[in-house]
Amino acid sequence: MNKIEDSPLSILYVSHGGGPLPLLGDESHREMVANLRQVTAQIARPAAIIVISAHWEAGKATITAGANPSLIYDYYGFPKQSYEIQYPVSGEPALARKVLALLKDKGIDAELDDQRGFDHGLFVPLKIMYPEADIPCIQLSLVDSLNPVEHIKLGEALAGLGKENLGKVAVDEHFAMIPGALEEAIRRDLEQGLKPLCVVATLGTTGSTAIDPLKPIGEICEKYGIWLHVDAALAGTALILPEKRRMAEGIEKADTFVFNPHKWMFTNFDCSAYFVKDKEALIRTFEILPEYLKTREAERVNNYRDWGIPLGRRFRALKLWFVIRTYGVKGLQEKIRRHLQLAEYFVKKIEASADFELLAPVPLNTICFRYNTVGRSYSTKELNQLNADLLERVNDSGKAFLTHTKLNDIYTIRMVIGQTQVEKRHVDAAWDLIVAEAKRRR
Ligand SMILES: Cc1ncc(COP(=O)(O)O)c(C=O)c1O
C-alpha cells in the first residue's frame, strides 16, 4: 500500500510563512520545518503532488502545466541566497490538463500556463518535505485566496480525480464478476501505464446478492500484485453455516474482508466486522502519533485508531459479543438456516405462480422478482411501471416493506427474509398481500 503507485489521493493542509526563511536555517521556523518533515515521514509517498497555493494574483485560477517549470522568487528583501534556491522538480502536464477539465466541469474559471514557474508557496515547503525533488508537481494558483466557498467548490471538483480511477468490471448473466474481464481491464490499465491498486469483489451484491467467484479473482490479484478486498456485507453472515462456506472458496487470497453483523446477524446498527491479513499495511497508512497519544501500552495492545481514519470510536464489539453469547453459534446457525429455508419457500411460490417471475438466482435470502403474467405481452416500460405501482401499494399497506432495484433496466422487487423473529406465517402473509395487490390493479 505504501508504494508510489498505490498512494491514494489525499489533501494536506500546510501552513507556511516566512518566505524562504525556513530553508535558510532560521531559528523561528525550526519547529515548522520539523513538523513538515514529520508529516512526510507519516504519509504514503505520493505519485504526484498538486499544490494549491493561495497567493497568486492573476485574473483567474492558473495551473502550472510546463514539463520543467522554473522557480519564481516572489518574495522581496531577503538575503541573497534566498534567490539562489533551486528545486529542479518536473511538472506533470497530463495531470494539469486533467485538473483543468475537472475545474471547468464544475464551472470554475481556470487556465493552463505553460510558461509559469513554481512560486515559493510550492518550492519552499516541498524542498523541506521532499528535498530530492523527485515527485512531479503541478501548482494550482487561486485568485480568491481565502474565500471558503471557492475552496469548497475546488475540493468538490478535485474529488473527481478519485472517481476517474475507479473501473467497473463486466458481470455475467447472474450479475457476478467475470474474471476474464477483470484480467483484461488490468492488462489495459498496465498498457496505459496505470497501476491497478485494489480489486473489490462482492459476496452478495446489494442489488441481487450475486456471488463473485473469489478463487479465480484471487488468483488474478495475486498474479498482478493487487490488493483484494472482499465485501460480504450481508452475505458474510451465511458463512457461519458450513454448508455455505463453498461460496467463499478462494477467500484465503483476500487481503481484507468485511461483513456487517448489523445486516443479518441480529446485531443493532451499526456493527461491521473487518478482517485484515496484514495489519501493518493499515498502520503504515493511518498511524499518527502525536505526543498526547503516546502510551506505555503501545506494544501490548492493538491501537485501532491506527487502523483507520477516526480516532474516537464506539465499542461495537461488545454488543456483537452479547449477540453471540445470547444465541450461541448453534442458535445463530439455526436462525440463518431457517431464513434460507423460508427464502426457498418464497421462491417456490413464485415459481409456481403464473403471475410472477424470478429475475436473479437466489443464493441466500434476497429474492428478486416481478409481476409479469404468463401469456400477456407487456412492454418493459409497462412492466416497470406496474411493478413500481405494486411495490408502492404493498408498502403503503403498512403490513410489509419491500425494496426495489433495477437489474438490466428491469424494475425488480426485492424481498429479504432476515428479520430476527421472522416465521413462515409472516412470509405467507407477505405473499398473500403481494398477490392481492397485484390482482387489484390488473
Ligand atoms: C454489498 C454491500 N456492501 C456495502 C454495503 C454498505 O455497508 P455499510 O453500511 O457498512 O457502509 C451494503 C449495503 O448497505 C452492501 O449491500
The ligand as an SDF file (V2000), in Angstrom:
LIG
                    3D

 16 16  0  0  0  0  0  0  0  0999 V2000
  -22.5500   -5.3660   -0.7390 C   0  0  0  0  0  0  0  0  0  0  0  0
  -22.6920   -4.1800    0.1950 C   0  0  0  0  0  0  0  0  0  0  0  0
  -21.5960   -3.5210    0.5900 N   0  0  0  0  0  0  0  0  0  0  0  0
  -21.6760   -2.4630    1.4260 C   0  0  0  0  0  0  0  0  0  0  0  0
  -22.8810   -2.0380    1.9140 C   0  0  0  0  0  0  0  0  0  0  0  0
  -22.8810   -0.8540    2.8490 C   0  0  0  0  0  0  0  0  0  0  0  0
  -22.2990   -1.2170    4.0450 O   0  0  0  0  0  0  0  0  0  0  0  0
  -22.1040   -0.1760    5.2540 P   0  0  0  0  0  0  0  0  0  0  0  0
  -23.4610    0.1400    5.7690 O   0  0  0  0  0  0  0  0  0  0  0  0
  -21.2650   -0.8810    6.2270 O   0  0  0  0  0  0  0  0  0  0  0  0
  -21.4280    1.0180    4.6750 O   0  0  0  0  0  0  0  0  0  0  0  0
  -24.0570   -2.6880    1.5220 C   0  0  0  0  0  0  0  0  0  0  0  0
  -25.4080   -2.2970    1.9580 C   0  0  0  0  0  0  0  0  0  0  0  0
  -25.7150   -1.4810    2.7200 O   0  0  0  0  0  0  0  0  0  0  0  0
  -23.9500   -3.8000    0.6620 C   0  0  0  0  0  0  0  0  0  0  0  0
  -25.0360   -4.4750    0.2890 O   0  0  0  0  0  0  0  0  0  0  0  0
  1  2  1  0
  2  3  1  0
  2 15  2  0
  3  4  2  0
  4  5  1  0
  5  6  1  0
  5 12  2  0
  6  7  1  0
  7  8  1  0
  8  9  2  0
  8 10  1  0
  8 11  1  0
 12 13  1  0
 12 15  1  0
 13 14  2  0
 15 16  1  0
M  END
$$$$
